[in-house]
């Protein structure tokens, strides 16, 4: 009797064109999930930055996703199919999909180069880290989310059986893609209707900035998202490897002036930089802040190891340097900015 009641309830529920509210299956998921954003300008506005700061996500119309085989399944041919499966497929035209990526077992931050290239505008955008529990639980409490699905990947389209229940059908339709997409390691929030959705402010736990994001864009995002307990990270290259790393932004510009020369028309500063963040945007920001305190045009040399000081003070052509001096200059002369081009910063100018 219990089995019959559950079966009847499912049938009636579906005929009314409603989706299950995760009553039949709990999809376990990792606590963190990631959304790569291009930060492009549309109609004069930075859409992705605006949505982020306003706690909005956009669940896309499934028909407009970039996979040409989205929702493709092999259907059975029977009267039961007409009654049971066809309405599910028809419902596809209303659902909204918010696609996220999970980290792989050996990853500690969003370092997938292809995802950065494809979805973050060739590394000029950013990546949002979500607490998936908070994101999905909030949506479910507002009776809008239907499923949290971990996408499966296969070399053939899934077959919908007449014996499949509604959960199994939805998993095959919404949660199965070809092996070509396996690199995305996707988890999906499936909503009953596509469009904008409000999310809780505390669902965002970190922002990762792409390799090529502009200082202006990074500043704007940090300004809008400050005060929320969010961590900010800058993605960088690892020298001599095809790998990325992420450095947490500390907003620390500790430094010491280790050499100063006052010339007739320009001042020369040599600065020992003591902060851990040495990415290009951070160094640009540091030099910009340092310049604001100066009264005269200045050349600014930044090093991160005091051993570079005597080499720069007594600068000589590279061919006259020792191997040790060349190595020190390449690694520890980290930035240079001239009075003639104060808005330009050359990072690691001696790294050949």
Secondary structure as the mmCIF struct_conf table of DSSP 4:
data_model
#
loop_
_struct_conf.conf_type_id
_struct_conf.id
_struct_conf.beg_label_comp_id
_struct_conf.beg_label_asym_id
_struct_conf.beg_label_seq_id
_struct_conf.end_label_comp_id
_struct_conf.end_label_asym_id
_struct_conf.end_label_seq_id
HELX_RH_AL_P HELX_RH_AL_P1 UNK A 2 UNK A 15
TURN_TY1_P TURN_TY1_P1 UNK A 16 UNK A 17
BEND BEND1 UNK A 22 UNK A 24
BEND BEND2 UNK A 31 UNK A 31
STRN STRN1 UNK A 32 UNK A 37
STRN STRN2 UNK A 41 UNK A 42
TURN_TY1_P TURN_TY1_P2 UNK A 43 UNK A 44
STRN STRN3 UNK A 45 UNK A 46
HELX_RH_AL_P HELX_RH_AL_P2 UNK A 47 UNK A 53
TURN_TY1_P TURN_TY1_P3 UNK A 54 UNK A 55
STRN STRN4 UNK A 56 UNK A 61
HELX_RH_3T_P HELX_RH_3T_P1 UNK A 62 UNK A 64
BEND BEND3 UNK A 65 UNK A 66
TURN_TY1_P TURN_TY1_P4 UNK A 68 UNK A 71
STRN STRN5 UNK A 74 UNK A 74
HELX_LH_PP_P HELX_LH_PP_P1 UNK A 75 UNK A 76
BEND BEND4 UNK A 78 UNK A 78
HELX_RH_AL_P HELX_RH_AL_P3 UNK A 79 UNK A 84
TURN_TY1_P TURN_TY1_P5 UNK A 85 UNK A 85
HELX_RH_AL_P HELX_RH_AL_P4 UNK A 86 UNK A 91
TURN_TY1_P TURN_TY1_P6 UNK A 92 UNK A 94
STRN STRN6 UNK A 96 UNK A 101
HELX_LH_PP_P HELX_LH_PP_P2 UNK A 102 UNK A 104
TURN_TY1_P TURN_TY1_P7 UNK A 105 UNK A 106
BEND BEND5 UNK A 108 UNK A 109
HELX_RH_AL_P HELX_RH_AL_P5 UNK A 113 UNK A 119
TURN_TY1_P TURN_TY1_P8 UNK A 120 UNK A 124
BEND BEND6 UNK A 125 UNK A 125
STRN STRN7 UNK A 126 UNK A 131
HELX_RH_AL_P HELX_RH_AL_P6 UNK A 132 UNK A 141
TURN_TY1_P TURN_TY1_P9 UNK A 142 UNK A 143
STRN STRN8 UNK A 145 UNK A 150
HELX_LH_PP_P HELX_LH_PP_P3 UNK A 151 UNK A 151
STRN STRN9 UNK A 152 UNK A 154
BEND BEND7 UNK A 155 UNK A 156
HELX_LH_PP_P HELX_LH_PP_P4 UNK A 157 UNK A 158
STRN STRN10 UNK A 159 UNK A 159
HELX_LH_PP_P HELX_LH_PP_P5 UNK A 160 UNK A 161
TURN_TY1_P TURN_TY1_P10 UNK A 162 UNK A 163
HELX_RH_AL_P HELX_RH_AL_P7 UNK A 166 UNK A 174
BEND BEND8 UNK A 175 UNK A 175
STRN STRN11 UNK A 176 UNK A 178
HELX_RH_3T_P HELX_RH_3T_P2 UNK A 179 UNK A 184
STRN STRN12 UNK A 186 UNK A 191
BEND BEND9 UNK A 192 UNK A 193
STRN STRN13 UNK A 195 UNK A 198
HELX_RH_3T_P HELX_RH_3T_P3 UNK A 201 UNK A 203
STRN STRN14 UNK A 204 UNK A 209
TURN_TY1_P TURN_TY1_P11 UNK A 211 UNK A 212
HELX_RH_AL_P HELX_RH_AL_P8 UNK A 215 UNK A 225
TURN_TY1_P TURN_TY1_P12 UNK A 226 UNK A 227
BEND BEND10 UNK A 228 UNK A 228
STRN STRN15 UNK A 231 UNK A 237
HELX_LH_PP_P HELX_LH_PP_P6 UNK A 238 UNK A 238
TURN_TY1_P TURN_TY1_P13 UNK A 239 UNK A 240
BEND BEND11 UNK A 241 UNK A 242
STRN STRN16 UNK A 244 UNK A 248
STRN STRN17 UNK A 255 UNK A 262
BEND BEND12 UNK A 264 UNK A 265
STRN STRN18 UNK A 267 UNK A 273
BEND BEND13 UNK A 276 UNK A 276
BEND BEND14 UNK A 279 UNK A 279
HELX_RH_AL_P HELX_RH_AL_P9 UNK A 280 UNK A 291
TURN_TY1_P TURN_TY1_P14 UNK A 292 UNK A 293
BEND BEND15 UNK A 295 UNK A 296
STRN STRN19 UNK A 298 UNK A 303
BEND BEND16 UNK A 304 UNK A 305
TURN_TY1_P TURN_TY1_P15 UNK A 306 UNK A 306
HELX_RH_AL_P HELX_RH_AL_P10 UNK A 307 UNK A 313
TURN_TY1_P TURN_TY1_P16 UNK A 314 UNK A 314
HELX_RH_3T_P HELX_RH_3T_P4 UNK A 318 UNK A 320
BEND BEND17 UNK A 321 UNK A 321
HELX_RH_AL_P HELX_RH_AL_P11 UNK A 323 UNK A 332
STRN STRN20 UNK A 333 UNK A 337
BEND BEND18 UNK A 339 UNK A 339
TURN_TY1_P TURN_TY1_P17 UNK A 340 UNK A 343
STRN STRN21 UNK A 346 UNK A 347
BEND BEND19 UNK A 348 UNK A 348
TURN_TY1_P TURN_TY1_P18 UNK A 349 UNK A 350
#
